[in-house]
């Protein structure tokens, strides 16, 4: 089968020929139609999991994928051949991911059936980014009319986070280039701050001198996050998804949150896909490219929405 893999951490991902994996007694084999691309895929390729998680080389990349179950192990009860499924293809050992024509997962992994009405290609864009956004909104316990600032709103997590914060009743401020303002407004942002026109913190402080209630920051390094945190009212919420938060400093001000890692699994993914099926959430796919272009899109910064590989 065709697969995009690396021979060692730090190597350039390449399209290779790999054996088709066989499912164990409690595993399913999925014929993949699409794979969602996430920044975490590049971090894996660069060696983030080295020493943190067992892995195999050649290491097939790709956390998010969607396709059809084509074979089940003898003890599988949750799925049957023919089920359309989407999920996170990182379970147990890294290196058996979704950037491939087939992949095997335990039936109790973060894998769920795709509701009718959602295209398989679109479902592949949801698991990591969408569930992370949903987990962030759940953790913040947003109340109606709270002011929520989302820094990095046009990325994969951001485009879901804008929608879900709006659905929770928040007044959403999104940071984005001016050209993306219309997209942000369509997704539910009440207003957009153009980060190319000066300091985001200064622009927000002029508009909201009394501060904001929640800061979701998906991109800022520590020094910039510290500046933005000054906008948040005492007792509010600050979340960084890239480990930039100074948690002791937040506690000193009674600010909740800190460095955030999503733990959402099958139940959370199923809940989010139901919201998509119900029409409450849209899946903003920026581009769809063939599997063999995976290396190029992994290295591409500044996405506006999700990139999906067509397999």
C-alpha positions as CSV (number, residue, x, y, z in Angstrom):
1,X,0.0,0.0,0.0
2,X,1.0,3.6,-0.5
3,X,2.0,5.4,2.7
4,X,3.8,8.6,3.8
5,X,6.5,7.7,6.3
6,X,9.8,8.8,7.7
7,X,12.9,6.5,8.2
8,X,14.0,8.4,11.3
9,X,13.0,11.4,13.3
10,X,13.9,14.6,11.4
11,X,13.9,12.9,8.0
12,X,11.8,14.3,5.1
13,X,8.5,12.4,4.8
14,X,8.4,10.3,1.7
15,X,5.7,8.3,-0.2
16,X,6.7,4.7,0.3
17,X,5.3,1.2,-0.3
18,X,4.4,-0.6,2.9
19,X,2.7,-3.9,3.8
20,X,-1.1,-3.8,4.4
21,X,-1.6,-4.1,8.2
22,X,-3.5,-7.1,9.6
23,X,-6.0,-6.5,12.4
24,X,-5.6,-8.4,15.7
25,X,-8.6,-10.0,17.6
26,X,-9.8,-6.6,18.9
27,X,-8.8,-4.4,16.1
28,X,-10.3,-3.1,12.9
29,X,-8.7,-2.4,9.5
30,X,-9.8,0.8,7.9
31,X,-9.5,1.6,4.2
32,X,-8.7,5.3,4.4
33,X,-10.2,7.8,2.0
34,X,-8.8,11.0,3.6
35,X,-6.5,12.2,6.3
36,X,-6.6,15.5,8.1
37,X,-3.3,17.4,8.5
38,X,-2.4,18.9,11.8
39,X,0.7,20.8,13.2
40,X,1.2,17.8,15.5
41,X,2.0,15.6,12.5
42,X,5.1,17.7,11.8
43,X,6.0,17.6,15.4
44,X,5.9,13.8,15.3
45,X,8.1,13.8,12.2
46,X,10.6,16.1,13.9
47,X,10.9,13.8,17.0
48,X,8.4,15.1,19.6
49,X,7.4,11.6,20.6
50,X,11.0,10.3,20.9
51,X,11.3,8.9,24.4
52,X,7.7,9.7,25.2
53,X,5.8,7.0,23.2
54,X,6.8,3.7,21.7
55,X,7.2,3.9,17.9
56,X,8.1,1.9,14.9
57,X,10.2,2.8,11.8
58,X,9.4,3.3,9.0
59,X,7.0,5.6,10.9
60,X,3.7,6.2,9.0
61,X,2.5,9.7,9.8
62,X,-1.0,11.0,10.2
63,X,-3.1,11.3,13.4
64,X,-6.5,12.0,11.8
65,X,-8.2,9.9,9.2
66,X,-11.5,8.7,7.8
67,X,-12.6,5.8,5.7
68,X,-14.5,2.5,5.7
69,X,-14.0,-0.5,8.0
70,X,-13.0,-3.4,5.7
71,X,-12.1,-6.1,8.2
72,X,-12.7,-6.7,11.9
73,X,-10.9,-9.0,14.4
74,X,-12.7,-12.0,15.8
75,X,-13.5,-10.3,19.1
76,X,-14.7,-6.9,17.7
77,X,-18.2,-5.9,18.7
78,X,-18.4,-2.1,18.1
79,X,-17.8,-2.0,14.4
80,X,-18.7,-4.0,11.3
81,X,-17.3,-4.1,7.8
82,X,-18.8,-1.3,5.7
83,X,-19.0,1.2,8.6
84,X,-17.8,4.7,7.7
85,X,-15.6,5.9,10.5
86,X,-13.3,8.8,11.5
87,X,-10.8,9.0,14.3
88,X,-7.4,9.5,15.7
89,X,-4.9,7.0,14.3
90,X,-2.4,7.3,17.2
91,X,-2.9,4.5,19.7
92,X,-0.4,2.3,21.5
93,X,2.5,2.8,19.2
94,X,3.3,5.7,16.9
95,X,4.1,4.9,13.3
96,X,0.9,3.3,12.0
97,X,-0.9,6.5,11.1
98,X,-3.5,7.7,8.6
99,X,-1.3,8.9,5.8
100,X,-1.8,5.5,4.2
101,X,-4.3,3.5,2.2
102,X,-5.0,1.2,5.2
103,X,-4.6,1.5,8.9
104,X,-5.4,-0.7,11.9
105,X,-6.8,0.6,15.2
106,X,-8.1,-1.0,18.4
107,X,-11.9,-0.9,18.5
108,X,-11.8,1.1,21.8
109,X,-9.6,3.8,20.3
110,X,-10.9,7.3,19.4
111,X,-12.8,5.9,16.5
112,X,-16.5,6.6,15.7
113,X,-19.0,6.1,13.0
114,X,-19.6,9.1,10.7
115,X,-23.2,10.3,10.8
116,X,-25.2,10.3,7.6
117,X,-24.9,13.6,5.8
118,X,-21.2,14.2,6.5
119,X,-18.8,13.4,3.7
120,X,-16.0,11.1,4.6
121,X,-13.4,13.6,3.3
122,X,-14.8,16.3,5.6
123,X,-14.9,14.0,8.6
124,X,-11.2,13.5,8.4
125,X,-10.6,17.2,9.2
126,X,-12.4,17.0,12.6
127,X,-10.8,14.7,15.2
128,X,-7.8,16.5,16.6
129,X,-8.6,20.1,15.8
130,X,-12.3,19.9,16.4
131,X,-12.1,17.9,19.6
132,X,-9.4,20.2,21.0
133,X,-11.6,23.2,20.4
134,X,-14.6,21.5,22.0
135,X,-12.5,20.5,25.0
136,X,-11.2,24.1,25.4
137,X,-14.8,25.5,25.4
138,X,-15.9,22.9,27.9
139,X,-12.9,23.7,30.2
140,X,-13.6,27.4,30.1
141,X,-17.2,27.0,31.0
142,X,-18.2,30.0,28.9
143,X,-21.2,31.9,30.1
144,X,-23.5,33.8,27.7
145,X,-22.2,37.3,26.8
146,X,-18.7,36.7,28.1
147,X,-16.0,38.3,26.0
148,X,-13.7,35.6,24.5
149,X,-10.5,36.5,22.6
150,X,-9.1,33.8,20.3
151,X,-5.5,34.3,19.1
152,X,-4.7,32.2,16.1
153,X,-8.3,32.0,15.0
154,X,-7.8,31.0,11.4
155,X,-5.9,27.8,12.1
156,X,-7.3,24.3,12.3
157,X,-8.3,24.5,16.0
158,X,-9.2,28.2,15.7
159,X,-11.9,27.8,13.0
160,X,-13.7,25.3,15.3
161,X,-13.1,27.4,18.4
162,X,-14.7,30.5,16.9
163,X,-17.9,28.5,16.1
164,X,-18.1,26.7,19.4
165,X,-17.5,29.8,21.5
166,X,-20.2,31.6,19.6
167,X,-22.6,28.7,20.1
168,X,-21.9,28.9,23.9
169,X,-23.1,32.5,23.8
170,X,-19.8,34.3,23.9
171,X,-18.9,37.7,22.2
172,X,-16.0,36.4,20.1
173,X,-13.0,38.5,19.2
174,X,-10.8,36.7,16.6
175,X,-7.3,37.6,15.5
176,X,-6.7,37.3,11.8
177,X,-5.3,39.1,8.8
178,X,-7.8,41.6,7.3
179,X,-8.4,39.3,4.3
180,X,-9.8,36.7,6.6
181,X,-12.2,38.9,8.5
182,X,-15.3,37.9,6.4
183,X,-14.5,34.2,7.1
184,X,-14.2,34.8,10.8
185,X,-17.5,36.7,10.9
186,X,-19.3,33.9,9.0
187,X,-18.0,31.4,11.6
188,X,-19.4,33.5,14.5
189,X,-16.8,36.1,15.4
190,X,-18.4,39.4,16.5
191,X,-15.3,41.3,15.4
192,X,-11.8,40.7,14.1
193,X,-8.5,42.1,15.2
194,X,-5.9,42.4,12.4
195,X,-2.6,41.4,14.0
196,X,-0.7,42.9,11.0
197,X,-1.8,46.4,12.0
198,X,0.0,46.5,15.4
199,X,-0.1,44.9,18.8
200,X,-3.1,42.7,19.4
201,X,-3.0,43.5,23.1
202,X,-3.0,47.3,22.5
203,X,-5.8,47.1,20.0
204,X,-8.0,45.0,22.3
205,X,-7.2,47.2,25.3
206,X,-8.6,50.2,23.4
207,X,-11.8,48.4,22.5
208,X,-12.2,46.7,25.9
209,X,-10.6,48.7,28.6
210,X,-12.3,46.6,31.2
211,X,-10.7,43.5,29.8
212,X,-11.9,40.1,28.5
213,X,-13.2,37.0,30.3
214,X,-11.5,34.3,28.3
215,X,-8.3,34.1,26.3
216,X,-7.7,31.1,24.0
217,X,-4.2,31.4,22.6
218,X,-3.1,28.9,20.0
219,X,0.1,30.5,18.7
220,X,1.8,33.0,21.0
221,X,5.2,32.4,22.6
222,X,5.5,33.0,26.3
223,X,6.4,36.7,26.2
224,X,3.5,37.6,23.9
225,X,1.1,35.5,26.0
226,X,2.1,37.3,29.1
227,X,1.3,40.6,27.4
228,X,-2.1,39.3,26.3
229,X,-2.9,37.8,29.7
230,X,-2.9,41.4,31.1
231,X,-6.1,41.8,29.2
232,X,-7.9,39.1,31.1
233,X,-9.9,40.0,34.2
234,X,-8.9,38.5,37.5
235,X,-10.7,35.3,37.9
236,X,-11.0,34.8,34.1
237,X,-9.6,32.0,32.0
238,X,-6.4,31.8,29.9
239,X,-5.5,28.7,27.9
240,X,-2.4,28.1,25.8
241,X,-2.3,25.1,23.5
242,X,1.5,25.3,22.9
243,X,2.8,25.4,26.5
244,X,3.4,29.2,26.8
245,X,1.4,29.8,30.0
246,X,3.2,30.8,33.2
247,X,0.8,28.9,35.5
248,X,2.1,30.2,38.8
249,X,1.6,33.8,37.6
250,X,-2.0,32.9,36.5
251,X,-2.7,31.5,39.9
252,X,-1.5,34.6,41.6
253,X,-4.3,36.5,39.8
254,X,-6.9,33.8,40.3
255,X,-6.9,33.0,36.6
256,X,-7.9,29.5,35.7
257,X,-6.6,27.4,32.8
258,X,-3.0,27.4,31.8
259,X,-1.2,25.0,29.4
260,X,-3.9,22.8,27.8
261,X,-3.8,19.4,26.3
262,X,-6.9,17.8,24.9
263,X,-7.8,14.4,26.1
264,X,-11.0,14.0,24.0
265,X,-11.6,10.5,22.7
266,X,-14.5,8.7,21.0
267,X,-17.4,10.2,23.1
268,X,-16.2,13.7,22.5
269,X,-15.6,13.1,18.8
270,X,-19.0,11.6,18.4
271,X,-20.6,14.6,20.1
272,X,-18.9,17.0,17.8
273,X,-19.8,15.1,14.7
274,X,-23.4,15.1,15.8
275,X,-23.2,18.9,16.0
276,X,-21.8,19.0,12.5
277,X,-24.6,16.7,11.3
278,X,-27.2,18.9,13.0
279,X,-25.8,21.9,11.1
280,X,-24.6,23.7,14.2
281,X,-20.9,23.5,13.2
282,X,-19.3,23.6,9.7
283,X,-16.0,22.0,8.8
284,X,-13.9,24.8,7.1
285,X,-11.6,22.9,4.7
286,X,-9.0,25.2,3.2
287,X,-7.6,22.8,0.7
288,X,-7.6,19.1,-0.4
289,X,-4.4,17.7,-1.8
290,X,-3.3,14.2,-2.9
291,X,-1.4,12.0,-0.5
292,X,1.9,12.4,-2.3
293,X,2.0,16.1,-1.4
294,X,1.9,15.4,2.3
295,X,5.5,16.6,2.9
296,X,4.8,19.9,1.2
297,X,1.7,20.7,3.2
298,X,3.3,19.6,6.5
299,X,5.9,22.4,6.0
300,X,3.3,25.0,5.0
301,X,2.6,27.7,7.7
302,X,-0.4,30.0,8.0
303,X,-3.3,27.8,7.1
304,X,-6.8,29.3,7.0
305,X,-8.9,26.3,8.0
306,X,-8.1,22.6,7.6
307,X,-6.0,20.8,5.0
308,X,-7.0,17.3,4.0
309,X,-5.1,14.6,2.1
310,X,-7.1,12.7,-0.5
311,X,-6.1,9.0,-0.4
